[in-house]
Amino acid sequence: MTTWISTTEQSPWVSREVKPVSGNPEDRLEPTGKALQTFYGFGAACNEMEWTVLSGLTDQERKKILSNFFGSGEGCHLKICRIPIGANDYAQNWYSCDEQAGDYSLHSFSIDRDGECIIPLIKKAQELEPELRFLASPWSPPTWMKQPPVYNYGTLKMDPETLDAYARYLEKFILAYRDENIPIGRLLIQNEPFADQKFPSCVWTGEQFRIFIRDYLGPLFERDKVGTELWLGTLNGPELDLNRFLAPPTAAKNLYDTYVDTVLFDREARRHLTGVGYQWAGKASIQRTHESFPELKLMQSESECGDGTNTWEYAFYVYNLICHYLKNGADSYVFWSMLLPPGGTSTWGWNQNSLATFDPADGSFTLNPEFYVIRHLSRFVEPGAVLLETKGHFSGGSLAFRNPDGSTVLSVSNFHNVERDFSWKGESPFTAVLPPMSLNTFVL
């Protein structure tokens, strides 16, 4: 039996019926017989503002809202939670886990601030999804480790004392969360290292990453048997524009060869890395990494977040991002904010999309278009599924998975204003007429 769920802007999550195949339809999708990467999961980030939005509710009301994301019934079944190490751009204000200047012993290190918003949010998510997986990334090191010593500018100081202290700082965060029964499986070393931002940030070069991973962070985690995977990223670049070769030498520092390859061609640095995380402009580079280093895992670490209007058109764009990343080797896809107030305005003034909107003023709760994009996949695709290579006219806008239980999940888009005839030519073949401007999931 084949289950078909279809979503349009006007009619979300509608059950429809498929028909047996007749003839040999031209517009079809079929498996090639090749299995690709094993899938790790879909997820989203945990931010302070999300818990703040929910803070005025009862425990039961919070659980009801969060069940949309982590619940096993009709929820999204999200399996990954991304944790900020210190403040990110949806923190109520900026902080790190140790702002005592010159504290190379990290005597003042503490995750007490996380206990106010981040950890309570995670604990509620774990109640709904006990198998939740975690990854973490810093937006900025403690300011006293940077030059200049500010949150939203500068770079990590490269003297041995600072590099050693920062490696231990990251390790202490992993161990402190482990004590809270929150095991962080993947550490992505720096969020968006290609640009200074209006929010906490830190610029890194490929050479800085290479030295820090090879000489400090990698050996420390190996010696102490931390068990958390180290990942290069989250990379919001680099440039692949060949015109940059004609630019002044300083502009070439963000080219792929002088950034990613600087790290990955160093065998001693590379042996400490499990994979590379890409987001935003990094989508232009993931294919090259996949081709050059197939032994490394890849992930999409933060979905692009729009402008707070949460349109169906932008949801189409995000679906195509998912296809792009997974077809180029990513084993996971992580959304940004799960829940924001109307407009989704950050503390620094950018309106952003979210999976759902909650208005504390009147208690209204709205599932946004990107909620259905992720639900069409995460509701049915289990961690451990393998991505299946396909061919046919629908391959560019579809994904196929084989779950551990043997079921096949097809995700097929029709982002046109007319109906499209669709045919699956694999096990349990069928045909379907895809509604205009629709997203469709078939479970075989």
Order of alpha helices (4+ residues) and beta strands (2+ residues): beta-beta-beta-beta-alpha-alpha-beta-alpha-beta-beta-beta-alpha-beta-alpha-alpha-beta-alpha-alpha-beta-alpha-beta-alpha-beta-beta-beta-beta-alpha-beta-beta-beta-beta-beta-beta
